Amino acid sequence: MQASIIRRVLLQSIKNVFTASLELNNMPEEWSPSEDQKEGAIYRSYELIHAEIDRLRDEINCPDEFIYDFLETIRDHYSPTSGFAKIRQNKGLI
């Protein structure tokens, strides 16, 4: 029961992030994850990333601020203006 409540809250958070990204023009309007993608690959990825970050924090005993900055570095890798994005665009991956 509690797991299903947590899953619903996480799925709502995913929807909120997508909506906010559209409003900020951070995501192309022509792309939108399907409900199956939200409940499958996106939810699964969220869970895996969250578990790995918890393991990292426990292993190196770091403060949340380090985790925050670490995730920001990963996020920046996927910025539409990053060098990595330009490489992906040139390879036809986006």
N, C-alpha and C positions, 0 to 999 in steps of 0.2 A: 504494500500500500504506500509506504513512505517513498519507495523508489519511484513509483509512478507519479507522485506529486513532484518530486525533484526533477524528473524527466520533463513534465509539463512546464515547470518553471524555466528550465534550461531552454526548451524549445521556444517559449515566449521570449526569452532573452535573445535568442538567435533572430527571431522575427523583428524585435526592436532594433537590433544592430543593423539589419538589412534596411529597415525603414529609415533609420537615421542616416545611413550612408547615402541613400537616394536623395534625401533632403539636403545633404551637404554636397551633393554632386560628386561623391567619392566612388560611385559605382555606376557602370554603364546601365542606362535604363533598359537596354535590350536584353539584359541578363537578369534572371531572377531564379533562385533555387526552388525546385519543386518541393512539395510537402514530403515526398519520399526521400529526396536528398537531405532535407532538414532533419528528418527522423532517422535517416540512415547514416550516410557518410559524414555529414556535418556534425551530428550529435556524437558519433563514434570518435571523430577526430578531436572534438572538444574534450571528451572523456580521456582519451589517450594523452593529449597535451597536458591536461590538468594533473593527471596521475604522475606523469614524468616530471613536471615542475615540482610537485610535492616531494617526489623522491630526491630531486636535486637539492631542494631546500633542506631536507632532513640529512642528506649526505654531507653537505658542506656547512650546515648550520648557519645559513646566511639570513640577513634580515629581509623582510618583504620588499624594502626599497631596492635591493639588488635584483630580486625577481622582477620587479616592475621595470627597471632599466633594461634587464636582459630581454624581456618580452618586447620592449620598445625597439630594441636593436633588431630582433627578428621581424617585427612588423615593418620596420623601415625597409627591409630587404624587398618587401612586396609593394612598396609605394609606387604609384604609377609614374612618378618622376625619377625613380632610382635608376642607376646604371644597370642594375639587374633586370629591371622591367624593359629597358631599351634593348638589352640583349635578347630577352624572351620575344619581344616584338619583332626583332630582326630575324629571329629563327622561325617566326610564324607560329609561336606557341600561344600567343594571345589573340 
